[in-house]
Amino acid sequence: MSDAPARPAEAGSSAPPRPGAVVAVLALAGITVSLMQTLVIPIVPELPGYLHAAPSDAAWAVTATLLAAAVATPVAGRLGDMLGKRRLLLVSLVLLVAGSVVCAFSDRLVPMIAGRTLQGLAAAVVPLGISIMRDELPPQKLAGSTALMSASLGVGGALGLPAAAFIADHFDWHVLFWTSATVGVVAFALVLGLVPESGVRTGGRFDLLGALGMALGLVSLLLAVSKGADWGWGSGTTLGLFALAAVVLPAWGWFELRTAQPLVDLRTTARRQVLFTNLASIAFGFSMFAMSLVMPQLLQLPAQTGYGLGRSMLTVGLVMAPQGLVMMAMAPVSAMITKSRGPKTTLMTGAVIVAVGYGLGIALMSELWQLVVVSCVIGAGVGFAYGAMPALIMDAVPASETAAANSLNTLMRSIGTSVASAVAGVILAQLTISLGGHALPSEDGFKVVMAIGAGAAALAFVLAAFLPRHRSATPAPAPTAEEPSAEAVG
C-alpha cells in the first residue's frame, strides 16, 4: 500500500469482463491453492521414509510452505497493486505449478523443500482474486462474489483432504503433486483466457528494504511459533527467534512510516475499520484451525482410548468435506446480510456461530455424525466471517490499495492459524493418557482446545464490536491523479 496515485492500465490490455466467468475462474484458482496446502496432509507421517530423512527434517516440507506464504502474500499484494493484479495472479499460479512439478520429481528432502517453498509463494491467489473482483464486477455482485472467493480456501481444503487420502492410499505418492500441477495448469489457462487485467494500478517503486525487513521479522516469528514445540520453548534458538522478531518488526514499522511508498501503508492499516478487522482475522484464523487440529486426531485415535473412533484418513476427509460445502453455501447468505445490515453484523454473526459450534463440540464428540454436525456449524460461522472480512477491508481502503490490504488481512489469518497450531500442540502434549506404552492426547485435552477455540471466536466478536457500523459495504472509490490514495474512503 502506498500513497502513489492510481493510474489506468494500458488501453486495450483487457477484454470486457464477463462477471459469471470471472467469479467462477477466480474461485477455482482459490480452490486450487487450498488444494495444494491440503494434498500433503495424508502423507506427512510417511514423509521421513519417502524422503530418507529424519522426522524433524521432513517436517520442513510443511514449515517451508508456511513461511513462504507468509512472506509472499503481502509482497504479491503490493506488486499486484503496482503492476497488475491479474499479472501477479498468473505468476502465483506458475509458481504453484513449478513447485508441484519439483515435488513430483522429488525423492529427497532438499528438492521437496524447494518445491513446497515455491508452492507457498502462490498463497496470494485469494486476496489477488478478491481485488480483481472489486475492480471488474458490478457493485451489486461484489459482496456475494468476494464471499465465495473467501470460502474457496475452506472448500478446497475440505474437499482436497478426502481426495488426497484416496490418492495416497491407491497410487504412488508423487501422483498427489502431479494432480496439483494439473489443476494449476487448468486454473492458469482459465485465468489467462477469461479474467481481464485490472485498470487500477498505483505504479511507483517497490519497497525492497521494507520487504526484506518484513520477511526477516515474519520468518523469525512464525518459525519460533511453529517449531518451538520441537526445539523447546525455552531453548536458545526459539527464544533467539522471538527476540529477533521483537526487534526487527518494530524497526520495520518505524521504517515503513518514514518511507514515501511503503510495502504496507501502516497509517491506512491503523484506521479503526482495518485494524479491528485484521485483529478479528487473527482470532478467526485461530478459531477455524483449532477444529482442523482436533477432529483428525479424534477420528484416528484407537477406539481403546474410549473416545477415539479408530477411523482412516479417508474417513477423516469424508467427515470434514461437508464443512467446505457449508462454507460455500453460506457465501450468498453472508452477502445478503452484508448488503442489508452491513459487514460488521455479518462478522459478529459468524463469531457467534463458531463459538456455538465449539460449544457443541465439547459435548458432541463420540460419533461420526456428531463431528459432522459440529464441523458444519463451525464451517457456517467461518463462511459468514470470511465473507465479511474482504467487504470490511475494501470499504476502508481505495481501490489502488485493495490487493495489498487484502493480502495483509490474509496474512493475519495465517498468523492466527500458526498460533493455534502451537497452542493446541502444547495442550495436547501436556494432557495425555498412556496406551500400550505410548502417550496419546486425552479427551480433556481435546475439550480444552475446543474451549479455547470458542474463546477465540468470542474474542473476534468483541473485536468486531469496535468496528464502525455501515449499512452496506460500499467500496471506496479509486483515487484519481488529483486525489492521493492515502485519502481513503471510510
N, C-alpha and C positions, 0 to 999 in steps of 0.2 A: 504494500500500500504506500502510496506516495502522494505528494502534492502536485505532481506534474499534471497539466491539463490533458484531458482525453482528446484523442484525435481519431477520426474515422479511418477504417482500413481502406486500402486502395479500391477505387471504383472497379466494379466488375469482378471482385475477388470471390463473391459468393452468390449462389442462386437464391431465389426467393424461398424461404423456409416453408416446409410442409409440417405443420405442428405435430400431427399424429406420428409421422415418421421420425421426426426429431426426438420426440419423447421416447418412443419405443427403442430407438437405437441407443440413445444415451442410457436408458435403464438397462439395456443389455450390456453395455460397457461396464456399468457399475456392478452388475451381477458377475461379470467376467472377473473383475478384480477381487471380489469377495470369494469367488470360487478358488482363485489362486491361493488365498490365505487359508482356505479350509482343506484343500486337497491333501496337504501333508499330514494332517492330524492322525489319520489311521495308521500311518507308518512310523510315527515318532518313536514308539518303543523298539522298533526294529532297525532304526537308522544306524545305531552303532555297528550292528552286524553287516548291514548293506554297505556302509562306508569304511569298514575296517578301522573304526575309531572308538575311543573311549566314550562312554555315555555323556560325560561332561563336555567333551569336544563336539560330539554330534549335536548337542543342544544348540550350538551356534547356527545351525541351519534354520532354526526358528528365530533366535535372537537377532540374527543379521537382518532378517526381513523387517522386524520391528524397528530397529534403529534406522534402516534406510528409509522406511516410510515416514518416520518422524521428521527426518531432515528434508526429504524430497517434497513433502506436502506443501509447506509454506513457500519453498523456493519455486516449485512449479506454479503455484498460485500467482506469485508476483510476476514470474515470466509470462504467464498467460495473460495477465492484465497488460503487460508491456508489448508482447509480440503477437498475441492472438491466442485465444483460449482453445479453439479447435486444433491449432497447430501443436500446442503443448499436450492436448489430449491424445493426438496421434503419436507424438513422441513417447508418451507414457505407455501406450499400447505396444509400441515397438519394443520398448524395454521389457515389458511383460513377456512378449513372445520370445525375445532373445534370452531372457532369464530361464524361461521354461525349456527352451531347447538345450541350453547349457546343462540344466539339471537332468534332462532326459538322457544326455550322454555321460552323466557322471557316475562313477563308481568309487570315487574318493572324496574325502572331506573338502579339500580346498575348492575344487570346481563346483561342488554343491553349494558351498557358502557363497561363492561368486554369483552363481545363478540365482540363489534366493535373495541376494542383495539387489540384483537387477530387477527381480520381481517386486521387491519392496519399493523401488523407485517409481513404480506405477500407481502408488496409492492415491495420488491426487486426482484420479479419474472422476470420482464422485463430486468433489467440490468444483472441478472444472466443468463438469456436465451441468450442475446446478446453475453456474454462472452463465453458461451458454443459453440455458433456458430463459434466464432473465432478459438476455439481450434479444432473443429471437421470438419468444412466444407472446401472443396477445395477453394482456393483463388478466383477463378472466380465466385463462388456462394455467396461469403460473403457479398458484397455490397447490393445486392438485398434482401438477407435474413435478414440482420440486419435492412434494411429499413422497411421490412414487420413487423418485430418484434416490432420496434418502433411504427409503425402505429397501432399495436394491441390495444394500450391504447385508441386511438381515436375510433377505430372500436367498441370495447366493450362498451365504454361509449355511443356512438351514438345509437347502436342497443339495448343496455340494457335499455335505458330510455323508449321507447315505450313498450317494453316487461314488464318492471316493472309497468308502468302505467296501462297496461291491467290487470296484475295480481292483482294489488291493487284495481282496480275497480270491479273485478269479483270474487275475492277469499278473504279469511282471510289473513290479512297482514303477518302472520307468514309464509305463503307459499313463500314469497319473499326469506326468508332465507333458507328454505328447498331447494328451487331452486338453490341458491348459493352453498349450501353444496353438492348437487348432481353433479353440474357441476365441483366443485372442486375435488370430488372423481374420476370422469372420467378423469380429467386432470392428477391427481396423478397416476392413473393406466397406462395411456399412457406414461407419462414420465418414470415411473418405467420400462415399458416394451420396450420402443423404443429409449430412449435417453441414450447414453453411458456416463460414468463418464470421465471427462477430465483428461488427464495425466499431466497437467501443474499445479503445486502447489508450493507455497512458503515455506510451513512449518513455523517454528518459533513460537514465543509466541504471544498470543493475548494481545493487549494493553488495559487492563481493565480500568486503570485510564483515558486514552485518551477517551475511550467510555463513561465513566461516565461524564467527563468534557464536551464532545460534546453534550451529552444528556441534561445536565443542561442548556448549552448555547442555544441550538436549541429550547428546550421546552420553555424557558423564552421568546425568541424572537418571536416564532410563536404563543405562547399563547397571548402575548401582541398584536400582529398584528391581530389575528383572533377574539379576544374578546374585543379589545379596544373600538369598537363602542358601545358594550353593557355596558361596565363598565364606559365609558367616557375616552376620550383620555387624559384628564388632571387629571384623578383620581390617587390616590396614588398607587393603585395596578398596573395599566398599566405602569405608569412611573417607578415604582419599578422594574417591569419585564424587561423593556427596559434597565434600569441601570444595572441590574444583567447580562443581556446578554452582555452589553458593557464591563463589567469587565471580565466575565468568558471566552468569546470567544477569546479575545487576549491572556489571560493567557493560555488557551488551546493550541493556536497556538504556543506560546513560549515553552510549554512542548513538543508538538509534534516534534518540530525542534530539540529537545535535547534527543529524545528517539531513541534507536537503531532500534526498529521495531515498528514504529508508526501505529496507526489506519489509518491515512491519511498521505501519504508522501507529505508534503506541498512543498518540493523542486520540485517534479515532477509536482504538481498542479500549481506551479508558472511558468512553462515553457509557452512560449507565446501561443503555439497552444492550450494547455489545458486550460490556464487561460481565453483566449478570447472566446473559445468555451463555457466554463461554464458561463461567463458573458452574452454571447448571449443567452444561455439557460434560464437565468433568465428573460431576456426581452421577449423571445418567450413564456415562461410559462405565463407571464403576458398577453401578447397579445392574446394567444389562449383562456385563461379563460375569458377574458372580454366579448367575444361574448356569452359564456355559461351563463353569468350572465344577459346579456341584452335580449337575444331572448326569454327565457321562460316568462319573465315578460311582454314583449311587446305582446306576443301571448295571455297571460291570462288576462291582464288588461281589464276592461269593455270597450265596444265599445263607451260608452257615453263620454269617455275621448277625443274622436276624433282621437286617434292614436292607442289605444289598440284594439286588434282583438277579445277579448272575447272568446277564444278557451279553450278546455280542456287540461289537462296534456297529455292525449293520443295523441292529435293533436300536442302538443309541441314535443313529442318524434318522431312522424312520420315526422315532418318538419326537425328535426335535424338529423334523421337517415342517410340521403344521405351524410352528411358530413363525417361520418365514412367510408362509402363505397368509397368516393372520396379519402380519405387518403390512403386507401389500394390500390386503383387503381394507385395512384401516386408513390407507392413504387418502381416498376420496372423502372419508368421514372427517379425517383431520382437516382437510382443505375446507370442507363445508363449515366446520366450527370456526376455523381461522377467518373465513370470509364474513361470518355473521357476528362473531364475538371477539375476534382478534387472536393473534398467535399466542399472546400471554395466557389466555384462558385454555387454549389447546395444550400448551406446555404443562400447565398446572394440572389439567385433567389427566394427562399422561402420567404425571408423577404419582397421582393418587392411585391410578390403576396398577402401576408397577408395585407400589407399596402393598396394595391389597393382594396382588399375585404372590409376593413373597410371604405374606401372612398366611395365605392358603398353603404355600409350600411347606411351612413349618408343621402344619397339621396333616397334609396330604402328601405322603412320600413313600407309601408302601405298595402301590400298584401302578402298573403301566399307565392306565387311563388317568390316574390322578396326576402323574407327572406331565402327561399330555395337556391336561386342563391347566395346570399351573404354568407351563411354558407358554401356552396360548394366551393366557391372561397377561402375563408379563410382556409377551410379544405385542399384544394390542396396545399396552401402555407405551412401549418403546416406539411403536408405529406413530402414535399421536405425537410424541415428543420430537422424534426425528423429523416429522413433517413440519413442525412449528419452528424448529431452530433456524433453518435457512430463511424462512419468512421474517423472523426477527432480525437476523443479520442484514438481510437485503433491505429491510425497512429503515436501517440506520446508517447505511453507507451508500455513497454514489456508485453508479454502475461501473465507473472506471476502476473501482477497488473491490469489485464483487468477488473475483476469484481468490485474491489474497485473503479477504475477510472470511470467506467460506472455508478456505484451506486451513486457516488458523483455528476455526471452530472445529474442523475435523481433527486437527492435532490435539485439541483439548479433550475430545472424546477418547483419543488413543491414550493420552496420559491417564485418564480415568481407568481404562481397561488394564493398563500396566500396573497401576496401584492396586486394583482389585486382584490381579493375579498374585502379586506379592503378599497382600494381606491374607487372602484365602489360603495361600501356601503355608504361611506361618501358622495360621489357626489349625489347619488340618494336620500339620506336622506335630503340633503340640497336643491336640485332643485325639488320642488314638486308643485302639484296643489291640490286643495280641491274638493272632490266629495262626496256628501252625508255626509259631516262632517268628512270624512277620508282624510288623506294626502296620495297622491299617487305620485310616481315618474313622473316627467314631461317629455315631448318629448325632451326638450332641455337637460335634464339630460342624457337621453339615447344617444343623439348625442355627448355630451361631453365625455362620457365613450368610445364611438366608436372612437372619435378623439384621445383620449389617447391611445387606442389600436393600432391605426395606427402609433402614435408616438413611441410606444414601438417596433413595427416592424421596423420602421426606425432606431431606436437605435440599434437593433440587426444587421441591415445591416451595420451600421458604425462600430460596434464591429467586425463583420466578416471581414471587410476590413483590419483589422490589422493581420489577420491570415496569416501565410506563405503560399505561393502558391505551390500546388503539382498537378501534372498531374493526379495522381490517389491515392487512399487510399491504400497504401501498408502496411499491418500490420507489426508492429515492431516484430522482431523475439523473441522467448522466450530465456531468458538468460540461460546459462549453469552454471555448478558449478564453472567454472573459470571466469564467466562473471556476476558480480552482477547485479541485476535487476534495480539498480539506473541508470545504463548506458543505458537509453532507446534510441531507435532509433527515429529520427525525432526531 
